[in-house]
Amino acid sequence: MKRKYPDSFYNPTTLVGGALAAVSFSLVLFLMVLEAFEKNPKPYMGIVAFVILPTFLLFGIGLMIFGILNERKRLASGKKTRRLPVIDLNDPAHRFSTIMISFGAILLLIFSAFGSFKVYEYTDSDEFCGTICHSVMAPEYTAYQYSPHAKVGCVQCHIGSGVSWFVKAKISGSYQVYSVLFNKYSRPIPTPIENLRPAQQTCEQCHWPKHFFSEKKLVSTYYLSDEKNSKFTINLLVKIGGGNIEAGPTNGIHWHMNIGNEVTYITTDPAREKIPWVKSKSMDGKEVIYESTEYSLTKEEKSKAEARRMDCIDCHNRPSHIYHDPFTSVNHLMSLNWVDPTLPNIKSVAVDALENPYQTKEAALDSIKLLINQFYQNNYPQLASSKKSQLERAIQEIQKIYSRNYFPEMNVSWKKFPNHIGHMYSPGCFRCHDGKHKSKEGKVLSRDCNVCHTILSQQFERDTLRLSLSGVDYFHPVDVGSAWKEENCSDCHR
């Protein structure tokens, strides 16, 4: 029987390579068809279909070529032509073997296709991102689950669409796998992520700067760290600022993100908390450079520095992985009465218990319960008995705060990952708006409260409500003189 292909094609290596290439190519076609009918294409599907499977396809083709060349060399040395087994379907044994092998091959192809789909589906899941490296990613995954973006998949922000970002993510991921396997990762994982995809390609797929609204009312409830847990409230009108003049004023906080404006800055630390140089470019093309009067850059430092264009992440630096500070967390629970505000000193006791250094989370949870119980048994024994249920509820809620925001094994806490929205517990707005950044023309980036918000009202417990639609002056709840006007809030509160 005359052969269809040259004799060098008929060897085991080439046949194995051909089978591998054929299966890989079939799976690529299968995933491409699947992606064509997918309403929301998954990033990892592209990785499997256009990176992993083609690698096996090329390897199979390589095996085929190697087998052909090797067989040619063997035939050139005078050895006999290989004869493949002759299949005679009239022979019952041959027929049965052929049917079983064909059936097995079809099953293998089906299960390979199904397996490939399930693998890509799992690697595209939040569970994969958050739990496959459990001890490393536990802090980020826990914070993510309680964040405003808990329904947004990890890969939608960390990878997004497009092959180039697939490749970048996989290169970065390869080193991360190595770091986990050989215990080379940092504790905590450093932030900000330098290779994070630009906010315009992630955040702005849902949040459209052109349609930011202009103002937002915000009511905050605070409790002082005194015996009575003295309560006070502040009612703010936050000047968000819009991106569309037809919808309202375009000045305000989001002036920085207005499509027509451009703000660039130079930072001197990895956390982007020290910003000595800022340049703003308005819609009319006018540029103004502001430099810090506290620590200025030399010409050489400016020439070497990389100026970063400001985007969403520079203020919303913890959009999903938020580690809440204990003060705000306890205030919130007290305002809900989940932590009874009538328990004497509960604010200060809770914060102290949360802020104590612990070696493990288990030790922390046990110690929090012990410390709070001991405090009330020693100082308020009668109350510890009469309000036992309220005390137990408070302890449970405080333990939850710790579980969601502190991870001693990874050296993670809110202090390691400050949230730059606002300025109470991180420099935040005051990184630039500190009253110390000045232009050559004498313009200053003001730290005046009313630049970003108007205090509509402020009231202390058992005190007269101070209210004005045009705004009232801020009154610091503790007498610190004029220090609160001159220093950053975070200098004391952090």
N, C-alpha and C positions, 0 to 999 in steps of 0.2 A: 504494500500500500504506500502510495507516494505521500510524503509529508508536506504539509502546507507551509511550514516554516523551516528555516535552516536547522541542521542537526544540533548546532550549538544551543538552540533554544530549549532542547529537551534534556533538562537536568533538574534534580530535586531543588537546588538553591533558587533557580529561576522560577520554578513552579510555586515555591513558598512565597517568594517576593511578589509574584503576580497575584496570588491569592490575597496577600496583605494589602496590596495596592487597590485591588478591586473592592475589598470590604471597606477600606477607608474612603474610597471615592463614593461608594454607595451611601455611606453614613453622612458624608459631606452634602450630597444631594438631598438626603432625607432632612437634614437640619436646615438647609437652605429653603426647602419647600415649607418646613415648619415655621421658619422665620417670616416667610412671605405672608402667611396667614395669621401671624401674631399681631394683635392690635398694638401692643406695647412691647417691641423687641427688647429682649433681655441682654444686657452687656456680655454676660458670660457665654451666651449662645455664640456670639462672634468669636470668642476665644476658642471654644471647642471646634466650631465649624471652620474657622479660617486660620487657626494657629496650631492647635494640637493635632487634629486629624490630618491636615496636610503634611505635618511632620512625619506621621506614620506612612502616608502615601508616598512621600519622597524616599523614605527609608525602604519601602517595598520596591520602588523603582530601582533604587540603588542595588538592592539584592539581586534583582533581575539582571542588571547590567554586569554585576560581579559574576553571577553564575554563567552568563553567556561568555564573558571573556575567559573565565576559568575553564569552561568546557572547550572553547576553541583551542586553548593551549594544550588541553589533554588530547584532543583529536589530532593536533599537529604533531604530537609525539608518537603517533602511530597506534594509539589505543582504539579499540572498537567503539563504534557508535552505540550510544545507550539505547536500549529498547524499553519503552514504557510497557507496563503490563497491558495485555490485550483483554478487553472486557467483552465477553460474549453473553449477551442478554438471553440467549437461548439456554444457557447453562443456569439452572435454578440457583446455584450457590452464588454465581456472579450477579444474577438479577437481584437476589435478596440483598447482597452487600451494596450494590449500586443504589437501591431504593433507600436503604438505611443511611448510607453516607449522604445522599442528596437531602433526605429528610433532616438529618442532623445539621447539614450546612445551612438549610433554610431556617431552622430553629436558631442556629448560632447568629445568623444575620439579623433575625427579628429581635432576639434578646440583646444583641450588641447595640442595635438602634435604640431599643427601649432603655438599655443601661446608659448609653451616651446621653439620652435626653434627661434621665433622672440625675445623672452626675452634674450636668450643666445646671439643672434646675436647683439642685441642692447648693452648689457653689454660688448660685445667684441669690441665695436666701440670706436673710439677716441672721438666722441661727448659725449658719456656716461662719459668717464674719465674726460673730460674737462669742461662739462657744468652741470652735475648733482649736483655738489657742486659749483655753479657758482662763488660766491664771493671769495671762498677759492682758487679754481683752476684757476681763470681767468688769473692771471699772467703767470702761467706755460703753460696754453693752448694757450695763445696769443703768447708767445715766441716760443712755439713749432711750431705753424703754419707758422712762418717765418724762421724756422731753416733749416739746410741742411738735416735733417732727417724727414721733414714734411710728407713724404710718408711712413714712417715706423710707424706701429701701436704702440700705447702706450704699449699694453700688450706684444709685442714682446721683449721689453727691460725690462719692469717692472715685468713681470711674466715669459714669455718664456714657453718652454715645460716641461713636467714632473709633476707628481701629487704632489710631495713634495713642489714644489714652488707654486702650486695652493693653498695648505693649508696654507703656510706661508703668502701668499698674502692676503688670506681671514681673517686670524687672525689679521694681520696688518690692513686690511680694516675695520674690526669690530670696532677697537678702533677709527679709523678715522671717522666712521659714528657717534659714540658716541661723539667725539670731535666736530663735526659739529652741531649735534643736541643740544648740551648743551654749545656751544660757548666756548670750551676748547682748541681750536687749537692755535698754535703759530702764531704770525704775525711778520716776515714772516715765512713760513714753513722752518724749519731748514735744512741745507745741510752740508756735504754730507749725503746721505741716507745710514745709517749704514747697513741696511738689503738688499741693492741692490744686485741683482744677479751678480756673478763674470763676469768680462768683457770677459773672455774666452768663456763663454756660451751665450753671447749676441753680443757684438761688433765683436768678431772674427768669427761669423757665416757668416759675409760678408767681413770684413777686415781681410785678412790673413797675419799675421806677416811675414811669410816666404817670401812673395812676395811684401813687401814694396820696393818702388824704392829709389834710393840713394840720389838724389838732386832735389830741386825744386826752380825755379826762382820766386821771389816775388817782385813786384814793388809797393811801397807805396807812396801816395801823401799826404803831410801835408800842413796846413796853420797855420801861427803863429797868435797869438791873438793881432795883432797890427792893426793900422788903415788901412793899405794897404792889410791886410790878406796875408802877404808875403808867397809865395809858395816855397816849396822845395820837392824834390823827393829823395828816396833812392831805389836803385836796389840791392836786396839781392839774394844770392845763398844759400838757406837754406839746410843744410846738414841733410836731413831726416834720412838717414841710412837705409840699407836693412836688411832682415833676411835671405837672401840666398846668399852665397858667389859667386855663379855662376852668379848672376845677377848684381854684383857690390860690392863695399865696404860695410862691415857690421858695420862699426863704424858710429858715428853720433848720432843724437837724438834718433832714434829707437834702438840704442844699448841696451837701458834699456829694450826693449820689445823683443829683440832677444830670440828665444826659448831656446838657450843654456845658456843664462845669467840669473842671478837672483839678483834682488835688493830688499832689505827689509829696512824698516825704522821705527823709532819710532817718533811719533808726540805728542806734549804736549797740543794741542788745538783741539777742535771739527772741526774747519775749515781746519785742516791739513796745516796750513801756517807756523807753527814753527816746524822745524824738526832738532833736535839736534844730532841725531844718524842715521847713514846710513851704511849698509853693502852691499858690492857688491860681487857676486860670478860669476867668469867668466867661460867660457866653459871648461877650464882645471881643474876646481874645486878650484882654488885659491880664498881665501876670503880676503877682505880688509875692515877694519872698519874705518869709518871717523866720528869724533866727532867735534861738534862746539866748537870753542875756546871762544865764547861769552857766551853761556849758556850750560854747560855740565850737564849730568845726574849723579846722585849718583848711587852706586851699587844697593841700595835698590829700587830706581826708575826704574832702568833697569830691575830688576827682576820682578817688578810688571807690567811693561809696556807690552803691546801687540804689537809685531812687525808685521807690515803689509807688505805683498809682493806687490811691485809696479805693477800696471797694467794700462791699457789705461786710466781709469777714473782719475788717479792721476794727469795727465796733461790735458787730454781732459775732464775736470770736468764739462763742460757745453756743451755736444755734441748736445743737442737738445733745452734745455731751456736756451737760450743765452740772457742775458740782456746787450745790447751794451752800452758802455760808450759814453757820449755826444761828446767827442773830435773826436773819430774815426767816429762816425755817421755823424757829421757835415762836417768833412773833405771829407768823401765819397760823400755826396750830393753836396758839392762845386766842387769837381772834375768832377761831372756829369753836372754841371751848373744848377742843380735843385734849388740850393741856389746860387744866383748870387754872385760870388767872388769879383765883382767890387763894391758891397755895402760896404761902409766903416765900419770897425769894426764888420762886420756881424758874424765873428767867435766868438769873445768874447761875443757879445750881445746874440747870440743864446745859447751859453754854460751857461751863467749866468741865462738866462731865464729858461733853462731846470733844472738847479741845485737849483733853489729857492725852499724852502720847501712849499708844498701846502697840504691842508687838504683833498681835493677831486680831482679826475681827471677833473671834469667839471670846477672847479675853476682854475685848472692849465691851461687848454686849453684857457680859457678866459683871464687869466693873461698873458700868453705868447704873445697872440695877442696884448694886451694892452701895455705891456712893450716894445715890439719891435716897435710898431707904435709910442709910445711916444718918444722913443729914437731918431728916425729919424725926427720926427716933431720938436723936441726941438733942435737937433744938426745939422740936414741937411734938413731944410724945403723944399728947392728947389728940392733936390733929392727925397724926400718923395713924391713929386708930379710928377716929371718926370719919376720916376721908380716905380710907384704905382703897376703896374702889377707884376714886379719882386719881389717887397716887399711882395705882397699878396701870391705869389707862395712860397716864402721863409718861410713865416709864416705857411702856410699849411704843408709844409714838416717838419718843426721843430715841429709842433703839432703832426705829425705822429710819430716822434721819441719818443716824450713823451708817446703817447698812447701805443706804443709797448714795452717800457722799464721801465716805472715808474708806480707804482700802490700804491698810498699813503694810500689807505684803508687797504692794507695788509703790509704796510711798506716795499715795495719791490722796489729796484733800483739796478743798476749795482754794487754799492758799497757793497750791502749786498750779492751779488752773483758774486764775481770776477771770471774772466776767467783766468785759469793758463797757457793757451797757450801764450808763450812769457813772457815778464817781464815788459812791460810798465806801466800797470795800476793795476797789482797785483804782489806779489813777484815771482810767477811763477817759472821759472827755478832757480832763485836766492834763493829759499828756501833751496836748497842744494849747488848749484854752486855759492856760494857767496865769494869764496876765503878764507873762515874762517872755513871750514870743513877740518880737517887734520887727517891723519892716524899716527900711532906710528912710521911708517917708514919715515914720513915727506912728504908723498904725499898729494897734495891739490886738492880739487874739484875747478877747475879754473873758474873764471868769465870772462875770456878773450872772447871778442866778436867772435873771429874767431873759437872758439871751436864748435859752433853750426851753424854759418853762415859766409859767406864771403861777405863783402860790395863791390860789383862790381863797383858801381858808386854812387855819391851823388852830387846833384846840387841845389843851391839856385837860386831863381828868379834873373834874370839879373846878373848871376855870371857864371864863367867858369865851365864847366862840369869836375869833377874829376873822371877819369875812369881808371880802371886797372883790367885785368883778374885775376891777382894774389891778388887783394884786395886793397882797400884804407882805410886809417885810418878814423874812425868816427869823424865827426866834429859836436859838439853840436850846434844847431841853435841859442841858447842864451848863452851868455858868463857866465858860472857858474864856471869858473876855472877848477880845477881837480875834483870837487865834483861828477860829473857824473861817474867818474872812481871808486870812493870810496863808494858811496852810491847807494842804489837800486833806480831804476827809479821810482818805485811806491811810494817812500817816498815823492816825490814832485808831481807826476802826479795823485795820487789817492785822 
